[in-house]
């Protein structure tokens, strides 16, 4: 009976470790995507401002 309890405990520890690794990977991926989206948004705003400046030359 001891062996069944030990096997169950080992499986619980194994799945717990896998869950920790998956949560860590999700956290890092989320942080990476947020940084990337901010960079893209910044670039888009910069390009939009440049286009407005270029269009402004036609209305002077």
C-alpha positions, 0 to 999 in steps of 0.5 A, spaced: 500 500 500 505 504 501 508 504 493 501 506 491 501 512 495 508 514 493 507 513 486 501 518 487 505 523 490 510 522 485 505 524 479 502 530 483 509 533 484 511 531 477 504 535 474 505 540 479 512 541 476 510 541 469 504 546 471 510 551 474 514 551 468 508 552 463 505 558 468 512 561 467 513 560 460 506 564 459 508 569 463 514 570 459 511 570 453 505 575 455 511 580 457 514 579 450 508 580 447 506 586 451 513 589 449 513 588 442 506 591 441 508 597 445 514 597 440 509 596 434 504 602 436 510 607 437 512 605 430 505 606 427 504 613 431 511 615 428 509 613 421 502 617 422 505 623 424 510 623 418 505 622 413 501 628 416 507 632 416 508 630 409 500 632 407 501 638 411 506 641 406 500 641 400 496 645 404 500 651 406 
